């Protein structure tokens, strides 16, 4: 081995397949950002990782089948929580119906009966005509008992989020690079702290401190920013983020690039544009170089991976 190390850059990638919250919103007013519910694909190293199984996972599954060209697929699916907009696309995930494929599903307990029960229940009559047992790929469902685990060479850290019924955020790390996914989360609002409308049991942003440390230094962060500041005052306790608070948290965590995510079903493309503009204005006012965009279906984002060479 040489006494001097050099490095080369290999790019992983993140791609958005579903960016909408609550309910799919197809139509001309959402055509630029998209109307499918939550689903994000991440490629790091040799791993194919899927974050949530909203309606966007259908198109992702079709793309994976084409890409594999008859060879076996191995994918890992991380479920943030079992609200319908995060699992409703799973019955339409084509790789799960092909013998030889491996689909590893991870998540926290999905109901009193468990994650397997909630995922299979939505595929029973009268909800769906094909039961989960007809997914003939090798499916494993793991309820997370530890906050950190590994997917091949990928280190995965999880974090409990503030959302009715619970939600889990994930940080995927490989060779010093990180992607953070925080859907369905309501931070302690900077704008409301100290006011009668403040979320319960918050003191000076304590609720945000753990999030800031969790996202610290991430290359890419995908974060729920469903409401603007005015809307949020009417939605305190609903379990979703205000764009102003999300930007402040991302700046405090020194994230390099932030994607506003989980767009409100009542927000058309122009409204999402306005929220991006507001976010960028706030970044400038805070003196940060954070890059902010809105998550958009079909958008592919490179994640630079430094691989050491001798």
Phi, psi and omega in degrees: 000135179293148179286347179246136179254139171245174178222148173242164182250126174240134185263122162280184180206157174234137179224136180270128176245340175206130188232358187266151176256156169077302185204145177299143182227069177288154177144170184296334183278351180238018190290330182284317181266335175103158184241000179283151180276174202308123172194124181229132177260135177231132173245116175227129186058230179260008185267140171252112184242132179245130179255106179074156188234047171291189186298340178295341183290341179297309180293324176298315179301317178298320180293321179294322178297315178297317182296320184287336175049045176093349176276161183287144179252146170232118181228152175243130181245118178258118181264127179284320177189171191259019170297149195302323183290357179246357179227352191290346178271348185304319179298347182252015183275101190303320181301336181289346182258012182245125179300137178100339177282153176241125179237108180260121184247130181234146176178171175279173184306128188269359179171180178302326182275351176108168185295319180300319181298314185291324180288321180282330183299322181290350180255013178260158173297142006268013187279327187205144187279345185243118180287159183298332181296344177273000168282103193270001171290170176277101183257128172239138180239120184241122173274126187290127176252340180242151181286339182228144178200179183237145169240096188060236179272000183269128173270129181244125172247142180240158182215130175289130183254169182265097183206141179305126183085351178094153176202156183235131172262157182230145171237121180256125184231139179207120176055043176084358180251148186220143171240130180245137180232111181235081177275161169046068181217137176246104176291167168290123187286124174299324183288337184252349181304131180089353179260163179298340182270001184297144174305147186298149172060039175244138178227114174052036175080017180304327181297335183271342189299316181295323178295316181301317179291325181295323183267357191306126175074009182296144176290317180224133174234128176250114190226139176301121176221060191289329188243153165273176187298321181292315179298321186299326181299336177264003184229023176299131180092358180279347175089023179230161189270153170263134186303322180298316181292320180298318178297315180299319179294317179296321177295314180298326179275001178056042174290146180278319183218131182243134173245120174290135193221168177062052183300139181297139180298340178269001180264118175277180183302319181296323179293321177296320175304317181296322180291324175296317179300314178300317180298318180291324176297320180292320176303314179298317180295330179276357178071030183255159174255018176304134176265127183238133173220171172260140175300138185221131179304133179089347180289129176251130185241122178286145174237110185289130178243123178271117180251120184288141176234149176250000000 
